[in-house]
Amino acid sequence: MLFLLSTPEYNKIQSNITKVKVHLRNGIAEILDQHQDLMGKVENNLVEIETNFENKLEKLIYILQDAVFIVSTKGLDKNPEFKGTGVYVYARRVREVNQVTSIDEITKQYEQKNTELEKEIAKLENVLEENTKKNNLVLNSKTLLLKEEVEFLKRAIGIIKELRS
C-alpha cells in the first residue's frame, strides 16, 4: 500500500504500508490492502500507519489538524505509476510522533505562539477607532491563525503525553 500525507508545508510518501488506522466519528477504520474506496474526515486528529521495512514492523503516528483522507484502489491519476491501494491524507498541519519527539520542544513552541497570540490580542484591544476596518480585519485574521496554531500545539502536547503514559 501507498501512504501520502500532505499539508501546505509538509509532504510525506511512504510505501510498503501494511495497515493504516484512521480515527472517524463512529470508530476507527483499519485500512488494509485492497480496501474499498473510501473518503472522510479524520475526527480525533490521529492517523497511525504500520509498515514492514526489512522485516521490521514500524508504527508511525501523526497528529493532524483539519484532515481529510481518501482510500483508493485505482490511484488519483488515470495512469497511476503505483498499482494497488493508496491512502491519501490532506491536513492543515501535521506533527509526527516518534521516540525522538520532544514534548519540551513542542511546549516551547506552544509558549512562544501563545505569547505572540496574547500580543496580537493586546494590539486588537488597543486599536483606535480612527484606524480603518481593513487594518482590523488583517489583525483579526492574524489572531485567528495564531489561535488555531496554539490550539493545535496544545492538542499535540496532550496526545503525546497520553501516548507515552
N, C-alpha and C positions, 0 to 999 in steps of 0.2 A: 504494500500500500504506500501511497504517497501522502505526505502531510505538508501543507503550505500554510504558514501563518504570516499575515501581513498587516502592517499598520502604516500610517503616513511616514514613520521614521524607521521602521524595522521590517525586515523580511527574513523568514527562516523556511528553508525547504529541507525536509527530512524524508529519506526513503527507507525501505526495509522496516516499515511500521507494522507491528503485529496487532495492535489494538489502540483505539482512541476512545477515551471516556469524555463525554460532553454532558455537563450538568444542565438539565432542562427544568422547566416549571413543574412537570409531573414526574420527575425522576431522573435517572442517569441513563443515557443511551451509550451502550458499548458498541462501537463500530468496528467490525471485523472485515476482512477481505470479502468482496462480493456482496457487501451490504446493499440494501435497496437505496435508491436515490432519496435524499432527504435534505431538508433545509429548515433552519430555525434560528432562534435567538439563544445565546448562551446565558442562562439565568443567574447562576451564582458566581459568574466571572471566573470559572475554573475549567481548564481543559487539561487532561492527563493523557500522555501518549506513552506507549511501550514499544520499544524497538529491540530487535535481535541483531546486535552488531558483534561479529566474530564470536558467535555462540554465547554471548553475554546478554542477559536481559537487562535493559536500561530503561528506567522510568523517568520521564521528564514532565514537569508540572509548570503550567503557565497561568498567571493571574492576568485577567483581561478586563478591559473596560469597554462597555457597549459593544459586545461582539456578536457576530452572526456567523453561521457555518453552513457549508454546503457539502454534501456527500454525493459523489458522482461516480458511476462505473464507466462513464463514457468520456470523462475529462471535460474541460471547459472549452477546448478548441474543437473544430470539426476534424482536424487531422492531428490528434494528440501524439506526441512523441512517447508518452507514457501510457501503456495499456494496463488497465486494472483500476482498482478503487482509489479514488483520491478524496482527501478531506481538506477542504479549503476553509480557512478561518480568517475573517477580517475584523479587526478591533481598532478602537481609537487609541488605546495604549496597551502595552504588554510589559510584564515583568516575569522573567524566568526564575523559577525557584529550584535551587540545587544545593549541594552541600556547601558551596562556597558563597552562597548568597548571604550577605551580611545584613542583619537586622539593624546594626548600628549605622551602617551607611544609608539605609533607607530611612531610618529615623532622622538622620542628619538632613537628608533631602526634604523630608516632611517638615521639619522645623524651619528650614530655610524658606520653603514655599509658603508655609503658614505665616511667617514674618512678612514676606512680600505681600501676601493677601491682606494682612492687617494694615500695612502701609497704604495699599490701594483703597481699602475701605475708609481709612482716615482721610485720604485725598478726596474721596467722594463726599464725605461729610463736610469737608471744608470748601467745597466748590461754591463760589459766589454766584448769585443769581445773574450777574452780568455775563457769565460765560454762556456760550451758545449751547443749544441742545446737542449739537454734533459732538462737542467735547465730552458731554455727559455720556453719550452713547458709547464713545470709544473707551472711556473709563469703565463703564458698566460691562462691556464685552471683555475687557482685560480681567476685570474682577471675576466674572463668571468662569473664564478659562482657568484662572488660578484656583478658584474654589473647587472646580472639577478635579484638578491635578492634586490638590491637597486631600480630597476625599479618596481618590484612587490610592495615593500613598498610604493613607491611614488604613484602608481596606487591605492593602498588600501586607502591611505590618501585622495586622490581625490574623490573616490567613497563614502567614509564615510561622507565627508563634503557635497557632493551632496545629499546624502540620508537624511541628517539631516537639510538641508535647505528647 
